Structure formats: C-alpha cells, structure tokens
Amino acid sequence: MNNVYFQNQFLKMPANRNALIRYKVIDSCLQRRNRKWTLEDLIEQVSEALYEYEGMDKGISKRTIQADIQMMRSDKLGYFAPIVVLDKKFYTYEDPNYSITNIPISDADLGRMNEAVELLKQFKGFSHFQQLNEVVQKLEDHVYSVANKKRSIIDFEKNDNLRGLSHLDLLYNSVIHQKAVQMTYQSFKARAASVFYFHVWWLKEFKNRWFAVGVRNGQKTVTHLALDRILELSIEEKITYRENTDLDPELYYKDTVGVTVSENMRAEKVQIWVNLEHAPYVETKPLHHSQIVLERQTDGIVIQIQVQLNFELEKEILGFGEGMEVLAPEKLKKRIFSRMSKGLQNYEL
C-alpha cells in the first residue's frame, strides 16, 4: 500500500462538505419524532444549519433536499435510510431507531480503515507527527470495537458541546492559504460585539478550549481569541494577509502555563510544596516542562518551575487546594493567599 492508494480512498468519500451537513441535519430531524416534518420544515432546518456553519445565506432549493433524501435512501453512500412519507406530506424514519450515524461498517470499509491505521502508524516514529499518536489510537480502538462487536476499550476526553469548533476549519485554511479573516467577536468582559479584520498565525488548544492566535489588522500585539466567543467569521479577500515571520509557537509559550503570554514579563523561579497525596500526580504530570524536584520531605516534595506569573498558573495551583503551598516568590504567594481567602468567605457557616 502506498500514499497514492491512501489518497484515492479518501477521494472516494463525499467531497461536498455542504452535502454532509445537509444529510446530518435531515437525519437529526427525522430522528426527532415529537413533531411531523414537511419538506418545507427540512428545507428551513438545513438552511439555518448551512448559514450557521458555512455562512450561506441563499437558502436551499426544494429539489436539492429531495435529491438528498433519495441519496440517503440509496446504496450509494451505504445509508439505505428507511425514509417514508406519511399522508403524502410528512417525512419520517420507518424504523424509529435508525440513524445514518449508526449504519454498520462493511467488511470493505473495515479493511480500508485497517489499512489507514497501518499507514498512520508509520508516522508515529517521527517527532513532527507526534500529534498523530492519539488519532491512530482512536482509529485502532474504533476498528477493534467494530470488528469484535465490543465496546471501545479507550475513552478519550471530549466535550461535544464546545462552542466555536465549527470555526476551526475556516481558521485553519486561512493560515494555510494566507488569508485575513473578518470576525465578529465579543469577549466575556465586552458589553457589545466588535467587528475587525484578523490575521491568524496559528491555532492553540489549552484545557479543551481553542484559540486563534495572531494580530488585528494594523496592530502589532499578538492576541489570543477564544473560538467560543466568535459570533461570525468569514475570509476577507480585500485585506493583504500579514504573515508571521519571526514567532515560533513552541518558543513563544516556553515560559508560560496556558496561553497568556506577556512580552514584558520575565519568567521567575516558582517554588511550591506539594503534599504526599498529590506528589505522585505532579511528578508524573508536571505543571511545566521546566519542573524539577528540589527537595523530598517526609510530608511531601518541593518543586520548582520557571514561568511567567499568569492567570493560568494561579488556576493550576488553586486547583490543588490544600495540596499545594507556594513558597516563592512572595508576590505569587500573596496572590494565592488573597484568592483562597476570598473563596473561603463563600463557605463561611
């Protein structure tokens, strides 16, 4: 098997992303049997989804939805959807438990998935493809569970309700194709949304939350914009893209925990006492790559990290509660004391 074969298999998948969205919306509607769905209802639901995910405001024709229903009924995509029409007007699934997301995987599909897994595993030894390890494990686990008709044996952390994930694809492509974006954005602190042009340089994930990192048009300060605060997004062809020429993301976050980086703040040596209960966890999952153990005591350990004193660092320390105590620097110790004291007031009996 070679790369050309692998690419050809993926080319066989439906190329039209909008069609996939339409199928998914129609499927979701027909599963909801608490109401009756006319063709006009389905058109309305699909149009709203395409506007939300793709920014399409032209709507969808009756002929398109009728063709989608026929496609879902057919064997071309392997759906064989049991879509029936009641009273010559209302669409529904004849089988109330049916969904296109639950269709069985054929032996041929299973074989192709196994081949895809084997191909991806070839990249696991290269440092540039370390992020593929989790993808490979997910595929291996899914193939195993389907082939053996058993439950998955690996459960990865996920949050299907995260807002803003639909923007990932457009933002990613804006970087690849070096295009500016027009964004309507409202931070948690802002009373109203603002519209501006943004040049995305890279995408950053922290604690299951995604950020677009780059600069506003006409500004120099690197900014992190949370995807869940983006209200509207589109590619802007008229604005010349400002390319990132000197910032390496790995070096940019070298002295920080999280995503808050200050260009004017120097990293400081932070010493923390960790009790015996939390010490094994902190040693096996360090707070920062600079972490070292300075001292082992009878009641815990003393660790040291060299980082900027930002908000995410405070949250990490506070998350351990009584299991941690900041020893130095004094200003961080006072900030943690102040925040814990205020928190304690919430629980006064």
C-alpha positions as CSV (number, residue, x, y, z in Angstrom):
1,M,0.0,0.0,0.0
2,N,1.3,3.5,-0.8
3,N,0.4,7.1,-0.3
4,V,-1.4,7.3,-3.7
5,Y,-3.7,4.4,-2.7
6,F,-4.5,6.1,0.7
7,Q,-5.3,9.3,-1.0
8,N,-7.5,7.6,-3.5
9,Q,-9.6,6.0,-0.8
10,F,-10.3,9.4,0.8
11,L,-11.2,10.8,-2.6
12,K,-14.0,8.3,-2.7
13,M,-15.6,9.9,0.3
14,P,-18.3,12.5,-0.4
15,A,-16.3,15.6,-1.4
16,N,-19.1,18.1,-0.8
17,R,-19.0,19.2,2.8
18,N,-22.3,21.0,2.4
19,A,-24.0,17.8,1.4
20,L,-22.7,16.1,4.5
21,I,-24.1,18.9,6.6
22,R,-27.5,18.5,4.9
23,Y,-27.6,14.7,5.4
24,K,-26.7,15.2,9.1
25,V,-29.5,17.8,9.6
26,I,-32.1,15.8,7.8
27,D,-31.1,12.7,9.8
28,S,-31.3,14.7,13.1
29,C,-34.8,16.0,12.1
30,L,-36.2,12.6,11.2
31,Q,-34.9,11.1,14.5
32,R,-37.0,13.6,16.4
33,R,-40.4,12.0,16.3
34,N,-42.1,14.5,18.6
35,R,-43.1,16.6,15.6
36,K,-44.1,16.0,12.0
37,W,-41.6,17.1,9.3
38,T,-42.7,18.5,6.0
39,L,-40.4,19.1,3.1
40,E,-40.5,22.9,3.9
41,D,-39.6,22.2,7.5
42,L,-36.5,20.2,6.4
43,I,-35.5,23.0,4.0
44,E,-35.8,25.5,6.8
45,Q,-33.7,23.5,9.2
46,V,-31.0,22.7,6.6
47,S,-30.8,26.4,5.5
48,E,-30.3,27.5,9.1
49,A,-27.5,25.0,9.6
50,L,-25.7,26.0,6.5
51,Y,-25.9,29.6,7.5
52,E,-24.6,28.8,11.0
53,Y,-21.7,26.5,9.9
54,E,-20.8,27.8,6.4
55,G,-22.2,31.4,6.3
56,M,-24.5,30.5,3.4
57,D,-27.5,32.8,3.3
58,K,-29.0,31.9,0.0
59,G,-31.1,29.0,1.3
60,I,-31.6,25.6,-0.2
61,S,-33.9,24.6,-3.0
62,K,-36.7,22.1,-2.8
63,R,-35.0,20.0,-5.5
64,T,-31.8,19.8,-3.5
65,I,-33.4,18.4,-0.4
66,Q,-35.5,15.9,-2.5
67,A,-32.2,14.7,-4.1
68,D,-30.6,14.4,-0.7
69,I,-33.4,12.2,0.6
70,Q,-33.1,10.0,-2.5
71,M,-29.4,9.8,-1.9
72,M,-29.9,8.8,1.7
73,R,-32.4,6.1,0.7
74,S,-30.0,4.7,-1.9
75,D,-27.0,2.4,-1.5
76,K,-24.5,4.9,-3.0
77,L,-23.3,6.1,0.4
78,G,-24.3,2.9,2.2
79,Y,-27.1,4.6,4.2
80,F,-30.2,2.7,2.9
81,A,-32.2,5.2,5.0
82,P,-35.8,3.9,5.6
83,I,-37.3,7.3,4.9
84,V,-41.1,7.2,4.3
85,V,-43.8,9.8,3.7
86,L,-46.9,9.7,5.8
87,D,-50.2,11.2,4.5
88,K,-48.2,12.2,1.3
89,K,-46.8,15.1,3.3
90,F,-44.8,14.2,6.5
91,Y,-41.3,12.7,6.3
92,T,-40.0,10.2,9.0
93,Y,-37.9,7.1,9.5
94,E,-39.9,3.9,9.3
95,D,-37.5,2.4,11.9
96,P,-37.6,4.8,14.9
97,N,-34.1,3.6,16.0
98,Y,-32.4,4.3,12.6
99,S,-29.7,7.0,12.1
100,I,-27.1,7.4,9.4
101,T,-24.6,7.6,12.3
102,N,-25.4,4.1,13.3
103,I,-25.1,2.3,10.0
104,P,-22.9,-0.8,10.2
105,I,-19.4,-0.7,8.7
106,S,-18.9,-3.1,5.8
107,D,-16.1,-5.6,5.5
108,A,-14.6,-3.5,2.7
109,D,-14.8,-0.3,4.9
110,L,-13.3,-2.1,7.8
111,G,-10.4,-3.3,5.6
112,R,-9.8,0.3,4.4
113,M,-9.8,1.5,8.0
114,N,-7.3,-1.1,9.0
115,E,-5.1,0.0,6.1
116,A,-5.5,3.6,7.1
117,V,-4.4,2.8,10.6
118,E,-1.4,0.9,9.4
119,L,-0.4,3.8,7.2
120,L,-0.8,6.4,10.0
121,K,1.3,4.1,12.3
122,Q,4.3,4.6,10.0
123,F,4.4,8.3,11.1
124,K,4.5,7.5,14.9
125,G,8.2,7.4,15.0
126,F,8.7,10.9,13.6
127,S,8.8,13.8,16.0
128,H,6.9,16.0,13.6
129,F,3.9,13.6,13.7
130,Q,3.6,13.0,17.4
131,Q,0.2,14.6,17.4
132,L,-1.0,11.7,15.2
133,N,-0.5,9.2,18.0
134,E,-3.9,9.9,19.6
135,V,-5.6,9.8,16.1
136,V,-4.1,6.4,15.4
137,Q,-5.1,5.1,18.8
138,K,-8.7,6.3,18.2
139,L,-8.8,4.6,14.9
140,E,-7.3,1.4,16.2
141,D,-9.8,1.3,19.0
142,H,-12.8,2.0,16.8
143,V,-11.7,-0.7,14.3
144,Y,-11.3,-3.2,17.2
145,S,-14.7,-2.4,18.7
146,V,-16.5,-2.7,15.3
147,A,-14.7,-5.9,14.2
148,N,-15.2,-7.6,17.6
149,K,-18.7,-6.1,18.2
150,K,-17.5,-5.0,21.6
151,R,-17.4,-1.7,23.5
152,S,-14.5,0.6,23.0
153,I,-11.6,0.0,25.3
154,I,-10.2,3.5,25.2
155,D,-12.4,6.5,26.2
156,F,-10.8,9.8,25.2
157,E,-11.6,13.1,26.9
158,K,-14.1,15.1,24.8
159,N,-16.7,17.8,25.1
160,D,-19.2,17.6,22.2
161,N,-20.9,20.8,23.4
162,L,-17.9,23.1,23.0
163,R,-18.9,26.3,21.1
164,G,-16.9,27.6,18.3
165,L,-15.4,24.3,17.0
166,S,-17.2,24.9,13.7
167,H,-14.8,27.8,13.0
168,L,-11.7,25.6,13.2
169,D,-11.8,24.6,9.5
170,L,-12.1,28.1,8.2
171,L,-9.4,29.4,10.5
172,Y,-7.0,26.6,9.7
173,N,-7.5,27.3,5.9
174,S,-7.0,31.0,6.5
175,V,-3.5,30.2,7.8
176,I,-2.7,27.6,5.1
177,H,-3.8,29.9,2.3
178,Q,-2.6,33.1,4.0
179,K,-5.9,34.9,4.0
180,A,-7.1,37.5,6.5
181,V,-10.5,36.9,8.2
182,Q,-13.3,39.3,9.2
183,M,-14.5,38.5,12.6
184,T,-17.4,39.5,14.8
185,Y,-16.1,38.9,18.4
186,Q,-17.4,39.5,21.9
187,S,-15.2,38.8,24.9
188,F,-16.7,37.9,28.2
189,K,-15.9,41.4,29.5
190,A,-17.2,43.3,26.5
191,R,-20.8,44.7,26.6
192,A,-21.1,44.5,22.8
193,A,-19.5,42.6,20.0
194,S,-16.9,44.3,17.7
195,V,-16.1,43.6,14.1
196,F,-12.5,43.7,12.9
197,Y,-10.0,42.0,10.5
198,F,-7.7,39.4,12.0
199,H,-4.6,37.7,10.7
200,V,-4.4,34.2,12.1
201,W,-0.9,32.8,12.6
202,W,-1.6,29.5,14.4
203,L,-4.3,27.7,16.4
204,K,-3.8,26.9,20.1
205,E,-5.6,24.4,22.3
206,F,-5.4,24.5,26.1
207,K,-7.6,22.6,28.6
208,N,-10.0,21.6,25.8
209,R,-10.5,25.2,24.7
210,W,-9.3,26.5,21.3
211,F,-7.8,29.9,20.5
212,A,-7.0,31.7,17.2
213,V,-3.6,33.4,17.7
214,G,-2.4,36.3,15.5
215,V,-2.7,40.1,15.2
216,R,-5.5,42.5,14.4
217,N,-5.2,44.4,11.2
218,G,-2.9,47.4,11.7
219,Q,-1.7,46.3,15.2
220,K,1.4,44.5,16.4
221,T,0.4,42.9,19.6
222,V,-0.1,39.1,19.4
223,T,-3.7,38.3,20.5
224,H,-5.4,35.1,21.6
225,L,-9.1,34.9,20.6
226,A,-11.2,32.2,22.0
227,L,-13.2,30.4,19.3
228,D,-16.3,30.1,21.6
229,R,-16.5,34.0,21.6
230,I,-16.5,34.3,17.8
231,L,-20.0,35.2,16.6
232,E,-19.4,35.5,12.9
233,L,-16.4,34.6,10.7
234,S,-15.5,34.9,7.0
235,I,-12.5,35.0,4.7
236,E,-11.6,38.6,3.7
237,E,-10.0,38.8,0.2
238,K,-9.5,42.5,0.1
239,I,-7.1,42.7,3.0
240,T,-3.5,41.7,2.4
241,Y,-2.5,38.9,4.8
242,R,0.2,39.8,7.3
243,E,2.5,36.8,7.6
244,N,4.1,35.6,10.8
245,T,7.9,35.9,10.0
246,D,9.6,35.6,13.4
247,L,7.5,33.9,16.1
248,D,7.9,30.2,16.8
249,P,4.9,28.9,18.7
250,E,6.9,26.5,20.7
251,L,9.4,29.2,21.8
252,Y,6.6,31.7,22.3
253,Y,4.9,29.5,25.1
254,K,8.2,28.3,26.5
255,D,7.9,30.2,29.8
256,T,4.2,30.0,30.3
257,V,1.5,27.8,31.7
258,G,-1.6,28.2,29.4
259,V,-2.0,30.8,26.7
260,T,-1.4,34.2,28.5
261,V,2.0,35.4,27.4
262,S,3.4,38.8,28.4
263,E,6.1,40.3,26.2
264,N,7.2,42.5,29.1
265,M,7.2,39.9,31.9
266,R,10.3,37.8,32.6
267,A,10.0,34.2,33.8
268,E,10.6,33.7,37.5
269,K,11.5,30.7,39.6
270,V,8.4,29.4,41.4
271,Q,8.9,27.1,44.3
272,I,5.9,25.0,45.5
273,W,5.4,22.5,48.3
274,V,3.2,19.5,47.2
275,N,1.8,17.2,49.8
276,L,2.3,13.4,49.7
277,E,-1.2,12.8,48.2
278,H,-0.6,14.9,45.2
279,A,3.1,14.5,44.8
280,P,3.0,11.4,42.5
281,Y,0.5,13.1,40.2
282,V,2.5,16.2,39.9
283,E,5.7,14.3,39.3
284,T,4.2,12.2,36.5
285,K,2.3,15.1,35.0
286,P,4.5,18.2,35.6
287,L,2.9,21.7,35.8
288,H,5.5,22.9,33.3
289,H,8.4,21.4,31.3
290,S,10.9,23.2,33.5
291,Q,9.8,21.4,36.6
292,I,12.4,19.9,38.9
293,V,12.2,18.4,42.4
294,L,14.3,20.5,44.8
295,E,13.6,18.5,48.0
296,R,11.9,15.4,49.2
297,Q,10.4,15.8,52.7
298,T,8.5,13.4,55.0
299,D,5.2,15.1,54.2
300,G,5.7,16.0,50.5
301,I,8.1,17.4,47.9
302,V,9.3,20.9,46.9
303,I,9.2,21.5,43.2
304,Q,10.5,24.4,41.1
305,I,9.3,25.7,37.8
306,Q,10.5,28.8,35.8
307,V,7.5,30.6,34.3
308,Q,5.7,33.9,33.9
309,L,3.2,34.6,36.8
310,N,0.0,34.5,34.8
311,F,-3.7,33.7,35.5
312,E,-3.4,30.1,34.2
313,L,-0.6,29.4,36.7
314,E,-2.7,30.6,39.6
315,K,-5.7,28.5,38.4
316,E,-3.4,25.4,38.3
317,I,-2.2,26.0,41.8
318,L,-5.6,26.8,43.2
319,G,-6.9,23.6,41.6
320,F,-4.9,21.5,44.1
321,G,-6.4,23.3,47.0
322,E,-4.7,22.3,50.3
323,G,-2.4,20.0,48.4
324,M,-0.1,22.9,47.4
325,E,1.6,25.8,49.0
326,V,3.6,28.5,47.2
327,L,6.9,29.1,48.9
328,A,8.3,31.7,46.4
329,P,8.1,34.3,45.0
330,E,6.4,36.2,47.7
331,K,4.1,38.2,45.4
332,L,2.7,35.0,44.0
333,K,2.2,33.6,47.5
334,K,0.3,36.7,48.5
335,R,-2.0,36.5,45.4
336,I,-2.8,32.8,46.1
337,F,-3.5,33.7,49.7
338,S,-5.8,36.5,48.7
339,R,-7.8,34.4,46.3
340,M,-8.1,31.5,48.7
341,S,-9.2,33.8,51.5
342,K,-11.9,35.3,49.3
343,G,-13.0,31.8,48.2
344,L,-13.2,30.7,51.9
345,Q,-15.6,33.5,52.6
346,N,-18.1,31.9,50.2
347,Y,-18.2,28.9,52.6
348,E,-18.4,30.6,56.0
349,L,-21.1,28.9,58.1
